[in-house]
Amino acid sequence: MLGLRGKLRLEAERLYLRLPQHSDFREWSDLRRLSAGFLTPWEPTWSDDHLTRRAFTNRVSWATRCYKADTALPLFIFRRDDEALVGAITLDNIRRGPAQAGTLGYWVGAPYARQGYMREAIGVIVHHAFSVMDLSRIEAACLPENEASRAVLERAGFKYEGVAQSYLQINGRWRNHVLYANLRLDRRGRTDAGR
């Protein structure tokens, strides 16, 4: 779990996950730029400075602060065999006390889509959240028409729970989202009623 110099590193079969570092800027900005057409239909509108070094520096600082405060776990996803940045996954909005819950968000670069990387990354972060962070519930949401995201959540053990009206602004418009959850002690059967 802890890599070099005591920094968090989660290992999967083909991947490893770690906090973003300043030295990741070029690879991150190149992958985001290359994948813009693939990602923008599913994400909030990018700010004008989204791909700048200054915005990335703020992102790294935010990730470090959130990790230390135990309010979020923002991780970059790398392939083990060539150290290529594949995407990112964040366990955000961590709520302690009676809730012990968090919200999962993720993206994968266009060249790495539909290769099982995100399912693998979700599996690692869910295991870490339940076994190390002692969370009880992980939530995720996606656009109803995002079949790839829905499928990866279902393959990773998340179950459909309903629809949230006007959940997020995506690509400049308030959009409904389908809600999924993964529970540490899940006694529910298959819940794919939203299909």
C-alpha positions as CSV (number, residue, x, y, z in Angstrom):
1,M,0.0,0.0,0.0
2,L,2.8,2.5,0.8
3,G,5.4,3.0,-1.9
4,L,8.7,4.7,-1.9
5,R,9.2,7.4,0.8
6,G,6.0,6.3,2.5
7,K,3.7,7.7,-0.2
8,L,0.4,6.0,-0.9
9,R,0.5,3.5,-3.8
10,L,-2.3,1.1,-4.5
11,E,-1.3,-1.9,-6.7
12,A,-3.5,-3.8,-9.2
13,E,-2.7,-6.6,-11.6
14,R,-1.8,-4.3,-14.5
15,L,-2.0,-0.9,-12.8
16,Y,-0.8,1.2,-9.9
17,L,-2.6,4.2,-8.4
18,R,-0.9,7.1,-6.6
19,L,-1.5,10.8,-5.8
20,P,-0.7,13.2,-8.6
21,Q,2.7,14.9,-8.6
22,H,4.0,18.1,-10.2
23,S,6.1,16.0,-12.6
24,D,2.9,14.4,-14.1
25,F,1.9,17.7,-15.7
26,R,3.0,17.1,-19.3
27,E,1.7,13.6,-19.5
28,W,-1.6,14.6,-17.8
29,S,-2.2,17.6,-20.1
30,D,-1.2,15.7,-23.2
31,L,-3.7,12.9,-22.4
32,R,-6.5,15.3,-21.5
33,R,-5.9,17.3,-24.7
34,L,-5.8,14.1,-26.8
35,S,-9.0,12.8,-25.1
36,A,-11.0,16.1,-25.1
37,G,-13.6,15.0,-27.6
38,F,-13.9,11.6,-25.8
39,L,-14.3,13.1,-22.3
40,T,-16.2,16.4,-22.7
41,P,-19.7,14.8,-23.3
42,W,-19.5,13.3,-19.9
43,E,-17.7,15.9,-17.8
44,P,-18.4,19.4,-16.4
45,T,-17.3,22.1,-18.8
46,W,-13.6,22.7,-18.7
47,S,-12.4,26.1,-17.5
48,D,-10.4,28.2,-20.0
49,D,-7.2,27.4,-18.0
50,H,-8.0,23.7,-17.5
51,L,-4.8,22.4,-19.2
52,T,-2.4,25.0,-17.8
53,R,0.5,24.2,-15.5
54,R,-1.0,26.7,-12.9
55,A,-4.3,24.8,-12.8
56,F,-2.5,21.5,-12.6
57,T,-0.3,22.8,-9.7
58,N,-3.5,23.8,-7.9
59,R,-4.9,20.3,-8.6
60,V,-1.8,18.7,-7.1
61,S,-2.0,20.9,-4.0
62,W,-5.7,20.2,-3.6
63,A,-5.1,16.4,-3.9
64,T,-2.4,16.5,-1.2
65,R,-4.5,18.6,1.2
66,C,-7.6,16.4,0.7
67,Y,-5.6,13.2,1.2
68,K,-4.0,14.5,4.4
69,A,-7.4,15.8,5.7
70,D,-9.1,12.4,4.8
71,T,-11.8,14.2,2.8
72,A,-10.8,12.8,-0.6
73,L,-8.5,10.2,-2.2
74,P,-7.6,11.6,-5.7
75,L,-5.3,9.2,-7.5
76,F,-3.8,8.9,-11.0
77,I,-3.8,5.5,-12.7
78,F,-0.7,4.2,-14.3
79,R,0.0,1.1,-16.3
80,R,2.7,-1.0,-14.6
81,D,4.5,-2.3,-17.7
82,D,5.3,1.1,-19.2
83,E,4.3,3.6,-16.5
84,A,1.9,5.3,-18.9
85,L,-0.8,7.5,-17.3
86,V,-4.2,5.9,-18.1
87,G,-6.6,8.2,-16.3
88,A,-7.6,9.2,-12.8
89,I,-10.0,8.1,-10.1
90,T,-11.1,10.0,-7.0
91,L,-12.9,8.9,-3.9
92,D,-14.4,12.3,-2.9
93,N,-16.8,13.8,-0.4
94,I,-15.7,11.3,2.3
95,R,-18.1,11.4,5.2
96,R,-17.1,9.9,8.5
97,G,-19.2,9.2,11.6
98,P,-22.4,7.4,11.1
99,A,-22.2,7.6,7.2
100,Q,-18.7,6.2,6.5
101,A,-19.3,6.9,2.8
102,G,-17.7,8.5,-0.2
103,T,-18.4,9.3,-3.8
104,L,-16.4,7.9,-6.7
105,G,-15.5,9.7,-9.9
106,Y,-13.2,8.7,-12.7
107,W,-12.0,9.3,-16.2
108,V,-9.9,7.2,-18.6
109,G,-7.9,8.6,-21.6
110,A,-9.3,7.7,-25.0
111,P,-6.4,5.5,-26.0
112,Y,-7.0,3.3,-22.9
113,A,-10.8,3.0,-23.0
114,R,-12.5,-0.3,-23.1
115,Q,-9.5,-2.3,-22.0
116,G,-10.6,-3.1,-18.5
117,Y,-8.3,-0.6,-16.8
118,M,-11.1,1.4,-15.1
119,R,-12.8,-1.8,-13.7
120,E,-9.4,-2.8,-12.3
121,A,-8.8,0.6,-10.8
122,I,-12.3,0.8,-9.3
123,G,-11.7,-2.7,-7.7
124,V,-8.5,-1.5,-6.1
125,I,-9.9,1.7,-4.7
126,V,-13.1,-0.1,-3.4
127,H,-11.0,-2.7,-1.6
128,H,-8.8,0.1,-0.1
129,A,-11.9,2.1,0.9
130,F,-13.5,-0.9,2.7
131,S,-10.5,-2.6,4.2
132,V,-8.2,0.3,5.1
133,M,-10.3,3.4,5.2
134,D,-13.2,1.6,7.0
135,L,-15.9,3.0,4.7
136,S,-19.2,1.3,4.5
137,R,-20.7,2.8,1.3
138,I,-19.3,4.1,-2.0
139,E,-21.6,6.0,-4.3
140,A,-21.1,6.8,-8.0
141,A,-23.3,8.5,-10.6
142,C,-23.2,8.8,-14.4
143,L,-25.3,10.0,-17.3
144,P,-28.1,7.5,-18.2
145,E,-26.8,7.2,-21.7
146,N,-23.2,6.5,-20.7
147,E,-23.4,2.8,-21.2
148,A,-19.7,2.2,-20.8
149,S,-19.6,3.9,-17.4
150,R,-22.7,2.0,-16.2
151,A,-21.3,-1.3,-17.4
152,V,-18.0,-0.7,-15.6
153,L,-19.7,0.1,-12.4
154,E,-21.9,-2.9,-12.6
155,R,-18.9,-5.2,-13.4
156,A,-17.2,-3.7,-10.3
157,G,-20.0,-4.7,-8.0
158,F,-22.0,-1.4,-7.9
159,K,-25.8,-1.7,-7.9
160,Y,-28.3,0.6,-9.4
161,E,-30.2,2.7,-6.9
162,G,-32.2,5.3,-8.8
163,V,-32.1,8.6,-10.7
164,A,-31.0,12.0,-9.3
165,Q,-32.7,14.9,-11.2
166,S,-30.4,17.8,-12.3
167,Y,-27.5,16.1,-10.4
168,L,-24.6,17.9,-12.2
169,Q,-23.9,20.4,-14.9
170,I,-22.3,18.4,-17.7
171,N,-21.0,20.1,-20.8
172,G,-22.9,23.3,-19.7
173,R,-26.3,21.7,-18.9
174,W,-28.0,20.4,-15.8
175,R,-28.3,16.7,-16.3
176,N,-30.0,13.8,-14.6
177,H,-27.7,11.0,-13.4
178,V,-28.3,7.4,-12.6
179,L,-27.0,6.5,-9.1
180,Y,-25.1,3.4,-8.1
181,A,-23.6,2.2,-4.8
182,N,-21.3,-0.5,-3.5
183,L,-21.8,-1.5,0.1
184,R,-19.2,-3.3,2.2
185,L,-21.8,-5.6,3.6
186,D,-24.2,-5.8,0.7
187,R,-27.1,-8.3,1.0
188,R,-29.0,-7.0,-2.0
189,G,-29.4,-9.1,-5.1
190,R,-28.9,-7.7,-8.6
191,T,-30.5,-4.3,-9.0
192,D,-30.3,-3.3,-12.6
193,A,-33.9,-1.9,-12.8
194,G,-32.7,1.3,-14.4
195,R,-31.9,-0.4,-17.7
